[in-house]
Structure formats: C-alpha cells, structure tokens
C-alpha cells in the first residue's frame, strides 16, 4: 500500500500544477506581493460563491476571529459563550480582546455546540456567542439566531472547518454557513477544504458598517494612508496566496463532492461495527467533511490509533483535551461539560481528503474491521 496521508496536498497540487504554477509565476513577475489584484479578485470570487455582501481577506483564521471581535466592539469584560470541545483560536482571542470566554458543552451526535444549553449559560454579562461549525457540519442556526435575537446576543460564526456547507433555514432559505450570524470567519490553512499554501483567512458579513470597521482594523486602523481613525492591526492575505485560492475556489464544489464520496464509502464499510459510531448527519444541512471523525465506544481508542499507525494508516485526535481542562483557561466560568470531556476520550479522525482512491479506502476499512 502506498504512503497514506491524512491530507494529500502533494497529489492535489499535481492535479492542477500547471494552473497553480502559472498563477504564482504571474504574481512573481508582476511583483505585486501585497494587496495585488489577485486579493481583490479572490474577495469577489468568495463573495459570489457564498452570497456574502462583504468578504475581507486577512492573514489567517485566528486574525479573522480577532478582527470580528474588534469590529463588534463588545464592552470590556463581556462574556462570550464558546464550546469547550473546539480548537483554541476562538477562545484565545477573547481575553486578547478584553473579553471572557464561558465554556459550554457539545452535542454527543454532531460534536457541535449543544443548542439546548445556550440559555443556561447566559448571564447578565453575556454579549455574544461564537458558533463553531465543527468538522464540516452545521450547528442549528435557526435555534441559535432565535435565542440570540431574544437575548440580544451577537453571533460570530467560526466557519474555518465548514466552508461550502449550506443549511436550510425555517423561512425556506438555504444559506452558506458563516453568512447567517452578524459576522463570519474562516481559515485557508493548507489542510482546509479551501486551503492556500501558507496562512490565510477571511471575515465576511452582510453588514456595511461592520465590514468597514473590519477593513480599517485589518489595515492599521486606516481609511486613508497615514490617517488612523482606529487602533488597528496589520493582517493581510498576501497576493501569492490569493492567486492560489483563485485557482482552487473553482474546484471547491468538486472537492466537497469528493469528500462526501469518501465519507459515503466509510459509512457503508464501517456501519456494522458495534464498537464505533460513524459521523452523524443533520437533516437540515449538508456536511462537507473537513474531517471524518469516528466515536470509539467499545474498544480502547488509543490502542486502535496505535494499531492503525502500525499498519501505515495515520489518524488524529481532534481534540485530546477540551479547552476548559487547559491551564490557560481553567479559571474561566464553565457549565456542565460532561459530553466535551467524554468526546475527547472517544473521537478519532481517519484520512479524509480529495485524492483518496477506492483501493486505499478499502485497505483502511478492512484494517479497522480486523482490529477487534
């Protein structure tokens, strides 16, 4: 069996090498590395794809979250709800922006935040909620937006893992994740469904005023050069990365369908194993499978991981420790986090990318079946 990768960026590049190389060579030849035309082009391309009125590219997904929080201008010391079973970026930006994370629990089926527990987590200091669409699947935005409206909360959608995923709303509309709350963010880290060849990110919103503030904050607080109306930061998507993303965004729907095909194969082959659970699907959204994450319930998860590694099959644990268990965050207010604690001991992600062939998938599945 060939070398199996969790993410095969090498093969993906080989399949579009000529176009990628030409795009990068053009940028180098023109030497417009900062705010070159490809950046504006990509902003427009992503805006058209998502149906987002404003897309502001920036340096990375973590900066995107910071810019979103800066633009919302929440009162210092405000509490912001954030799921504990999650990557650290959303939580770490809160103290940096003078805000306090409040950690609450996840659903045992989707691994996303538990909408049933939002209202119990709200205090008189709560001003916003960060909605993380984890592993490629949507949170219930109808319920979240209803609660937010009733309790006067701002909604930030962290869509770093679910770009291209859509959800059906109660009014009959189908919308892309990240375009429903007050403001959305994403990452173009190389392993993402839409990834560049370095760091990159974006903020998107339908709100003109928020968009203008994000643009200013990302550009040192400037509207005009050397005139600073706000205290900002420097966060730009460089032109080389934008040129790559302009090539890849045309393939995004194809990438998503390839991932769904891999997921369907895994589902079919692993469905009869009573010691694991394959990924759940919401009935209101379309999963884009940034990860294919199993829940291991009848065997030792770490033993399975070691066994797969011995057979040349990589796997990853996202996430081995919920955020509230980490020293940096242990002093913040938390709710009951029983599910988050449990998931961290049970989840295991197996290879998921656009270049997986059936022979490789068959080998992975047969190896898993032989474990017990």
N, C-alpha and C positions, 0 to 999 in steps of 0.2 A: 504493500500500500504506500502511495506517495506521501510526502510530508503533509500532514493535515494541520491546517491553521484555524484558529478561532475566527480570524478575519483575513481574507486573502487579497490584500491590496496589490500585490505583485501581479497576479493574474488579471485582476480588474484593470490595472494600468495597461497591460499588454494588449487587452482587447480594444483600447482606444488610444494607443500610443501615438499614432500619427497626429491625431487631432489635439491631444494634450501637448505634445512637443511643439506643434505649430503655434498654439496659443501662448505658451510660455516664451518661445523664441520671439514672438512679436512684441511681447512686453519688454523683454531684454533689449531688443533692437531699438525700441522707442525710448527706453529708459525712463518711463513714467511710472516709477515704482510706488509712489504714494498718491492716492486719490486719482489714479489714472482712469481712463474711460471705462475700463472693464468693471470697476467698482460700481459706477452708476448703472451700467448695463445689468450687472447682477442684481442690484437693488430692484430694478424694474422687472427683471425676469422672475424674481422670487415674489414680488408684489403681485404680479399677474397670476402666478401659479396658485398662491394662497388666497387671493381675493382680499389681501390686506392693503388698506389705503396707503400706509406708510411702512417702509422697511428701511431700517437704518443699520447697515453693516458695521461691525466693530471687531475688536481684536480677538475675542474669544467668548465662549458661552458664559464664563464667570463674570467678565466685564459686562456682558449683556444684562445679567441679573442686577449688578450694581447700578448700571445706568437706569434700568427700570425703576429701581427703588429711589434713586436720586430724583428722577422726574416726578414720582408720585408725591414726594415731599411730605412724608408722614411725620407727625410730631415726634420729637426726640423721646425715646423711652417707650414708644408704642410697641405693643406685642403684635407679632405676625405668626400665624399658625403655619406650621411646616411639618410634613411627615418625617418621622424618625427613620423609617426604613427607606433610605434615599442616599444619593451621593451628597457630599458635603457642600457643594458650591452654593446651593440655595441658603443653607443655614449660615455659612461663614460670612456671607455678605450682609447679614442682618446686623451683627454687632459693629461691623465696619461702618455701617450707615447709621449707627446710633440707635438701633432697634433691638428688640429682644425676641429671640425665637421661642415659640411654645410648641413642644413636640407632641404630636398625637399619632394615633395608631393607624394601621393599614388594614385592608380587607384581606382575608385569607385566600380568596379566589383569584382576584386580579393583581394583588400586591400593591395596588394603588391606595391612596388615602381613603380612609373609611368615612364616607359622607354622613353616615349615621352619627358620627362622633364629633362633627364640627361644632354644633351648637353647644355641646357640653364643655368644649374647650374655650369658648368665647368669654372674656372678662370685660370689665369696663375699659380696660386699656387696649383691647384688641382693635386693630385698624385694618388688617389685611390678611389674606391667606395666599400662600404660594402653592399652586396646584401643579404637582409634578406628574406628567403623563409617562408612567414608568414602562420601560422595556418595549414601547411601541403601541401601548393600548391606552385608550381614553379613560379619564375619570368622568363621572356623571356631571357634565357641565350644566345641564338643566337644573339639577338639585343645588349645585354649588352656587350658580348665579341667583337662584331664588333665595337661598339663605343670605348671600351677600347683599342682595337688594334689601331684604327685610332688616338686616343688622347693620347696614351701612358700612360694608367692608369693601375694600379694593381687592381685585383679583388679578394676581400675576400668574400667567401660565408658563411654566418651565417646560418647553417642548423640545429639549435637547435630544431626547430619545425617540420622539414620535413624529418627526416632520413627515408630512404626506398623509398622516392619518386623519380621517374625517369622522364626524359624529353627527347623528341625526338629532335635531332639537325638537321640542314639543310643538313648535309652530309649523313644523314641516320642512324647515330649512336643513340642509346639510352643509356643515361648515368645517373648514380645516381647523385642527387643534392649534392653539396659540392665537387665534383671531377672535375669540369669543369673550374673554375677560377684558379688563381695562388695558392690559398690556401683555405681550407675549415675548418670550426669548427663546433662542436656540443656539446650538453649537455646531460648528463644522469641523470638529475634531476628526482626524482621518478615519477612525473606525465607525463614525456615524453613517446613517443611511445616505445622507448627502454630506460627504466629507471632503475637505481640501487636503493639501499635502503639508500642513502645518497647523497652526491655530487659526481659528476664525469664529465669528459669531454674528448674531443679528438681534435687533429688537424690532418688534412690529406692533402696530396699533392702528386703530381706526380714528383715533382722537388727534386732531390737528395740533392742539396746544401741547399735549404730551410729546408728540413727535418732534416739535420744535425744541422742546426742552432737552430731549434725548440728544438731538443733533448738537446742541450747544454744549451739553455736558461732555459729550464724547470728543469735542474739539476745543478743550481748554476753556470752555465757557464763552466762546466767541460766537458772535454773529458776523462781525466784520473782523478781518485780521488786525490783531493788536488792540482790539477793543473787547474788554472782558466784562460781560454783564453778570456772569455767574462764576463761581469757583468750580472748575471742571477737572477733567482728567484727559489723558491722551489715549484714545482707544480707536484704532483704525484697522479695517481689513485691508491688507496690502494688495496691490494690483495683481501680483503673481497668483495669489490665492484666489482672487476674484476670477481671473482668467480660467483657472481650473474648474471652479464652481460653475462657470457659464457653460463649460463643456458637459459637466456631469448632471446639471439640473435637467437637461434634455433627456437624460436616461433615468431620471428618478422613478418615474412610474414603472419602468421596466425592472429596475432594481427591487421595487416593492413587490411586484408580482413574482419575481424570482424567490424572494424571501418567503412569500406566502406559499409558494410551491414546496420549498424545503420544509416549512412548518407542517404542511399537509402530509408530507411523506413521513416525518417523525410521528405525527399524530397517529397515522394508520399503523405504523410498525410497533409503537410503544403502548397502544391503548389497552392491551390486555395484561399489562404488568400491574399487579395489585399493590406494588410497593413504591410506586411513583405516581405523580399526577402531572399530566401534560398541561400546557397553558390553557387557561380559561379564555373564552371569548365573550365580550359583552354583546348583547343583541342590538345595541344602539350605535355601535362604532365599528370601524374597520381597522383591525390590528395590522401594524406594519413590521413587527418582529425585528426590532433592533437587537433584541436577544430572544433566544428560545430557552426559557427557564423552567426547569423541572422542579417539582417539590418532592423531595425524597422522604418518605414516611415509614417505610418498613424495613430499611437497612441503614447501616452507618454511612452517612453522606460522605464523610472524609475518606472512608475506605473505598467507596465507589470512585471518588476522584483519583485516588492513588492507583487504583486498578486501571482506570481509563488511561492515565498517564503511562503506565507500564506497557500499554498496547499502542502507544503513539497517538492517543486521542487527547487533545487539550480540553480543558474545561475551566470554568471560572466561577468563583463565588461572589455574586453581587447581592448583598453586601455582608461581609463576615461579622460585622458589629453594627448595630443601629447607632445612630448619631448620639443619642442620649447616654450611651454607655461609654463614650469617649471623654477623657478628662477635660477637654476644652469646652464641652457642652453639658457636663454633668450637673452644673449648678442652676441651669435654667428650668423654668416651670415645665412639668410634663403631665400628661394624662396617663391613664392606664395603657400600657404599651405591650401587653401580653402577646399580641399577634406579631408585632415587629420583632420581639425577642425570639419568638418561635421560628419565624421565617428565616432569620439569619442563621439558624442552625440546620435548615432544611433545604434551602434553594441551591441549585446547581445549574449553570448555563452551559450548554454544549454548542459546538460550532454552528454558526449561523452567518452566512454571507452569500453573495450573489453568484459565486463561482463553484459552489458545491455540486459535484456530479453524483448521479444515482449510485455508482459503484462505491463511492466514499460514504454516502448516506447509508447504504446497505451495511457496510463494514461497521460503521458507528452503531447502528441499531442492533445488529447481531451481537456485537461485543457487549452492549448494555444488557441484552437479554441473557447472555451467558454468565452474568455476574452472580446471580443467585441460583 
